Amino acid sequence: MSDRDSSSFVWFLAGLGLGGLVGVLYAPRSGSETREELRARAEQGREYVRGRAREAREQASEWVDRGRDAVNQQKDQFRAAYEAGRQAYQEATTETGAPKNL
């Protein structure tokens, strides 16, 4: 996650806590109703965190796949260049019949 995303997430959690506290102080409900509401909001917060964690894992996995593809592509290009150079050397040395020092 970038610093901006983590900062936004911290502010979200701070707002969630502050909203819960204000809600408890000014709630016209009984204690059991308030506790149930707090449980429901805590569950919503947990689900939000789980969703964000799942998104972060998926994004990290995507970045790893992209990196792996880029490395494989570079390896293929290097192999092709190596083989082309090797082939050119072999052709150059077989034309004159004697090995050359290049």
N, C-alpha and C positions, 0 to 999 in steps of 0.2 A: 504494500500500500504506500502511496506517496504521503508526504508530511501533511499535505492539505486534507487528504481523505482521513487520516488518523486524527487530525485536529477536529475535523467536522464530527467524527464519531464520538470523540471525547465530549464535545459540546452537546451532542445529542443525548449522551448519557447524563450529563449534568442537568440538562433541561428536563429529562425524564424524572430524575430524582427530585428536582425542585417542584415540578408539577405534581408529583405524588405527595410531597409534603404539604403543599398548599391545598391540595384536594382533601387530605386528611383533616387539616385544621378547619376548613370551611365546609366540610361535608354535612349535609342534613340527614345522613343515614345513621343507622345503628352501628355498633362496633362490628357485629358479624357481617353485615352488608359491606362495611368499609374494608374489612379483611378480605372478603371475597373479591372485591374490586381490585385490591392491591395484588392479590394472587393472579388475577386475570391479566393485569398490566405487567406483572413480572414475567408471566408466560409469554406475553407479546414481545417483551424485550428479549427474552431468550430466543424466541423464534427469529427475531430480527438479527441477532448476533449469529445464530446458526446459518441464516441465509447469507449474511456477509462473508462468513468463513467459507462457505461452500463456493461463493463467487470468487473469493481470493484463491482457493485451491484450483478452481477451473482455469483462472487466468494464469496462475503460475504454471500449470500443466501445459497450457497453450504456449507460453513463452519457452518452456523447455523443449517442446516439439519444434518450434520455430528455430531455436538455436541448434538443435540436432540436425534439422534439415539444412541449415546454412553450413554447418561443419561438413556434412556429407557432400554438399555441392562443391565446397572448396577442395575437399579431398579428391573428388572426381576430376575437377579441373586440373589439379596438380598432377594426378596420374596421367591425364591426357597429354599435358605439356611434357611430362617426363618421357612418355612413350614416343611422342613426336620427335623429341630431341634424340632419343636413343635410335629411332629409325633413321633420322637424318645422319647421325654419326655412322651407322652401319652402311648406309648408302654411299657416304663420302669415302669410307675406307675400302669398300669393295670395288669402287670405280677404278681406282689406280692399281689395285691388286696388293698393295702394301699398306700396312696400318700407318695412319698419320697421327701425329700428336696435335690435338686441337687445343 
